[in-house]
Amino acid sequence: MNCYVGNEDHLPFYVSLIVNDHLLHNCMLDSGASSNVMTKKVIEQLNLRVSRPYHNICSMDSKRIEVCRIINDLQVFLAAYTDRIMTMDIVVIDVPDS
């Protein structure tokens, strides 16, 4: 069940970002998060280059998640406000499509 069904005043907060000249919809963005995560498949579709190896992380349920690499200092733009630029590190994980 979706928490926002029947209550259009409280829709989930997603933003569209421009990353490497590609428009990426439905992003959850937290500039204060300790880790920002993208899947390996999305990284490949955006044609981004990974920077260096990185240590593994834990999910919210404490399960270990293997990290492929990290992208340091990736610039992203808010699609609605292209003058707003954010620089962040992205942890790349490999998860199945399902």
Backbone as CSV, one residue per row, in Angstrom:
resi,resn,N_x,N_y,N_z,CA_x,CA_y,CA_z,C_x,C_y,C_z
1,MET,0.844,-1.184,0.000,0.000,0.000,0.000,0.885,1.241,0.000
2,ASN,0.575,2.168,-0.858,1.325,3.419,-0.913,0.798,4.382,0.144
3,CYS,1.687,5.033,0.849,1.277,5.929,1.926,0.570,7.177,1.419
4,TYR,0.679,7.482,0.148,0.096,8.719,-0.362,-1.187,8.507,-1.145
5,VAL,-1.679,7.284,-1.256,-2.911,7.033,-2.000,-4.063,7.750,-1.308
6,GLY,-4.798,8.547,-2.063,-5.951,9.253,-1.524,-5.592,10.522,-0.769
7,ASN,-4.312,10.845,-0.687,-3.914,12.053,0.021,-2.889,12.801,-0.834
8,GLU,-3.361,13.509,-1.838,-2.485,14.189,-2.784,-1.718,15.344,-2.156
9,ASP,-2.114,15.771,-0.948,-1.388,16.844,-0.273,-0.050,16.377,0.289
10,HIS,0.146,15.056,0.396,1.351,14.517,1.022,2.027,13.506,0.097
11,LEU,2.325,13.927,-1.126,3.005,13.053,-2.075,4.465,12.883,-1.656
12,PRO,5.101,11.771,-2.030,6.518,11.592,-1.681,7.367,12.644,-2.373
13,PHE,8.510,12.962,-1.784,9.386,13.998,-2.321,10.477,13.362,-3.165
14,TYR,10.397,13.573,-4.455,11.418,13.133,-5.398,11.808,14.336,-6.238
15,VAL,13.028,14.344,-6.727,13.475,15.425,-7.602,14.036,14.829,-8.883
16,SER,14.085,15.640,-9.897,14.757,15.258,-11.139,16.111,15.954,-11.149
17,LEU,17.129,15.189,-11.532,18.493,15.707,-11.564,19.046,15.622,-12.979
18,ILE,19.953,16.501,-13.279,20.723,16.394,-14.508,22.106,15.902,-14.087
19,VAL,22.460,14.722,-14.588,23.730,14.086,-14.258,24.423,13.738,-15.562
20,ASN,25.594,14.283,-15.773,26.360,14.012,-16.989,25.534,14.255,-18.255
21,ASP,24.806,15.354,-18.267,23.941,15.776,-19.384,22.760,14.836,-19.638
22,HIS,22.405,14.008,-18.663,21.233,13.136,-18.753,20.228,13.539,-17.685
23,LEU,18.944,13.514,-18.035,17.881,13.819,-17.088,17.505,12.547,-16.352
24,LEU,17.595,12.577,-15.045,17.326,11.413,-14.204,16.164,11.751,-13.284
25,HIS,15.021,11.064,-13.470,13.808,11.348,-12.705,13.736,10.513,-11.427
26,ASN,12.884,10.957,-10.520,12.529,10.231,-9.292,13.731,9.924,-8.409
27,CYS,14.556,10.919,-8.180,15.726,10.758,-7.313,15.367,11.196,-5.897
28,MET,15.890,10.482,-4.953,15.829,10.929,-3.565,17.216,11.475,-3.267
29,LEU,17.287,12.701,-2.839,18.556,13.382,-2.679,18.685,13.870,-1.251
30,ASP,19.785,13.536,-0.618,20.058,13.990,0.745,21.488,14.503,0.784
31,SER,21.641,15.805,0.737,22.979,16.391,0.686,23.750,16.193,1.985
32,GLY,23.064,15.810,3.047,23.740,15.577,4.312,23.942,14.107,4.636
33,ALA,23.597,13.227,3.710,23.712,11.786,3.962,25.174,11.354,3.978
34,SER,25.455,10.311,4.759,26.826,9.801,4.783,27.149,9.043,3.504
35,SER,26.125,8.484,2.835,26.326,7.780,1.564,25.184,8.096,0.620
36,ASN,25.520,8.454,-0.609,24.554,8.557,-1.690,24.833,7.381,-2.602
37,VAL,23.791,6.668,-3.008,23.957,5.387,-3.688,23.297,5.412,-5.061
38,MET,23.990,4.847,-6.050,23.423,4.556,-7.368,23.810,3.136,-7.718
39,THR,22.969,2.510,-8.508,23.295,1.151,-8.926,24.284,1.186,-10.085
40,LYS,25.004,0.097,-10.225,25.991,-0.031,-11.295,25.331,0.136,-12.661
41,LYS,24.119,-0.384,-12.810,23.410,-0.284,-14.090,23.110,1.174,-14.447
42,VAL,22.678,1.965,-13.477,22.404,3.384,-13.731,23.696,4.122,-14.052
43,ILE,24.763,3.822,-13.323,26.064,4.449,-13.577,26.505,4.176,-15.020
44,GLU,26.333,2.937,-15.471,26.707,2.588,-16.847,25.829,3.306,-17.864
45,GLN,24.512,3.415,-17.583,23.610,4.108,-18.502,23.933,5.592,-18.600
46,LEU,24.424,6.178,-17.514,24.788,7.590,-17.509,26.212,7.825,-18.007
47,ASN,26.919,6.731,-18.290,28.287,6.790,-18.793,29.223,7.551,-17.836
48,LEU,29.081,7.232,-16.545,29.918,7.869,-15.539,31.144,7.021,-15.267
49,ARG,32.207,7.667,-14.860,33.446,6.956,-14.537,33.596,6.874,-13.029
50,VAL,33.891,5.694,-12.549,34.105,5.522,-11.113,35.524,5.943,-10.762
51,SER,35.709,6.403,-9.550,36.983,6.980,-9.151,37.931,5.986,-8.511
52,ARG,37.449,5.258,-7.523,38.365,4.407,-6.775,37.591,3.331,-6.027
53,PRO,38.278,2.313,-5.544,37.614,1.303,-4.707,37.097,1.933,-3.414
54,TYR,36.192,1.231,-2.772,35.584,1.736,-1.537,35.237,0.548,-0.660
55,HIS,35.150,0.768,0.623,34.799,-0.331,1.528,33.310,-0.627,1.457
56,ASN,32.906,-1.815,1.879,31.500,-2.197,1.847,30.706,-1.420,2.892
57,ILE,29.399,-1.360,2.673,28.516,-0.640,3.587,27.449,-1.597,4.097
58,CYS,26.654,-1.141,5.045,25.545,-1.942,5.578,24.237,-1.273,5.216
59,SER,23.234,-2.094,4.913,21.901,-1.573,4.622,21.199,-1.241,5.934
60,MET,19.994,-0.723,5.830,19.248,-0.345,7.033,18.922,-1.541,7.917
61,ASP,18.873,-2.745,7.328,18.607,-3.937,8.136,19.906,-4.640,8.542
62,SER,21.012,-3.931,8.459,22.358,-4.378,8.876,22.971,-5.445,7.985
63,LYS,22.371,-5.722,6.830,22.974,-6.661,5.891,24.120,-5.969,5.153
64,ARG,25.157,-6.730,4.904,26.329,-6.201,4.210,26.013,-6.014,2.722
65,ILE,26.384,-4.874,2.184,26.205,-4.574,0.766,27.581,-4.377,0.157
66,GLU,27.854,-5.151,-0.880,29.140,-5.023,-1.551,29.142,-3.789,-2.441
67,VAL,30.146,-2.976,-2.268,30.290,-1.743,-3.043,31.274,-1.999,-4.175
68,CYS,30.871,-1.638,-5.395,31.763,-1.803,-6.554,32.892,-0.780,-6.505
69,ARG,32.528,0.470,-6.381,33.494,1.562,-6.373,32.790,2.799,-5.845
70,ILE,33.477,3.932,-5.940,32.877,5.206,-5.545,33.201,6.246,-6.620
71,ILE,32.292,7.180,-6.792,32.528,8.314,-7.677,32.714,9.517,-6.763
72,ASN,33.864,10.138,-6.828,34.145,11.315,-6.008,33.768,12.589,-6.738
73,ASP,33.191,13.514,-6.012,32.938,14.876,-6.496,32.115,14.939,-7.783
74,LEU,31.029,14.187,-7.839,30.132,14.226,-8.996,29.247,15.455,-8.885
75,GLN,29.202,16.261,-9.942,28.327,17.423,-9.951,26.958,17.024,-10.486
76,VAL,25.915,17.372,-9.743,24.537,17.142,-10.170,23.811,18.482,-10.123
77,PHE,22.855,18.633,-11.010,22.074,19.857,-11.109,20.614,19.522,-10.849
78,LEU,19.923,20.364,-10.128,18.480,20.207,-9.998,17.857,20.578,-11.330
79,ALA,17.029,19.700,-11.887,16.457,19.940,-13.216,15.579,21.189,-13.229
80,ALA,14.865,21.444,-12.144,13.982,22.604,-12.086,14.750,23.906,-11.885
81,TYR,15.956,23.818,-11.342,16.776,25.002,-11.054,18.213,24.691,-11.464
82,THR,18.510,24.797,-12.737,19.813,24.360,-13.243,20.977,25.203,-12.730
83,ASP,20.687,26.324,-12.093,21.757,27.111,-11.500,22.162,26.570,-10.127
84,ARG,21.439,25.582,-9.621,21.743,24.955,-8.328,22.587,23.713,-8.574
85,ILE,23.853,23.810,-8.257,24.786,22.707,-8.486,25.181,22.113,-7.144
86,MET,25.177,20.794,-7.071,25.637,20.106,-5.866,26.758,19.158,-6.260
87,THR,27.738,19.040,-5.403,28.827,18.098,-5.613,28.746,17.051,-4.516
88,MET,28.765,15.780,-4.904,28.646,14.714,-3.915,29.429,13.489,-4.339
89,ASP,29.675,12.648,-3.376,30.302,11.344,-3.636,29.182,10.317,-3.773
90,ILE,29.296,9.435,-4.764,28.279,8.424,-5.035,28.897,7.047,-4.844
91,VAL,28.291,6.239,-3.998,28.691,4.860,-3.796,27.968,4.014,-4.837
92,VAL,28.727,3.189,-5.557,28.167,2.366,-6.643,27.991,0.938,-6.133
93,ILE,26.746,0.451,-6.189,26.463,-0.922,-5.770,25.873,-1.686,-6.951
94,ASP,26.061,-2.987,-6.956,25.540,-3.840,-8.020,24.390,-4.653,-7.446
95,VAL,23.176,-4.357,-7.869,22.002,-5.076,-7.409,21.245,-5.628,-8.610
96,PRO,20.552,-6.758,-8.456,19.789,-7.306,-9.578,18.616,-6.405,-9.935
97,ASP,18.166,-6.482,-11.190,17.051,-5.655,-11.667,15.769,-5.897,-10.888
98,SER,15.544,-7.106,-10.454,14.287,-7.399,-9.754,14.354,-6.865,-8.365
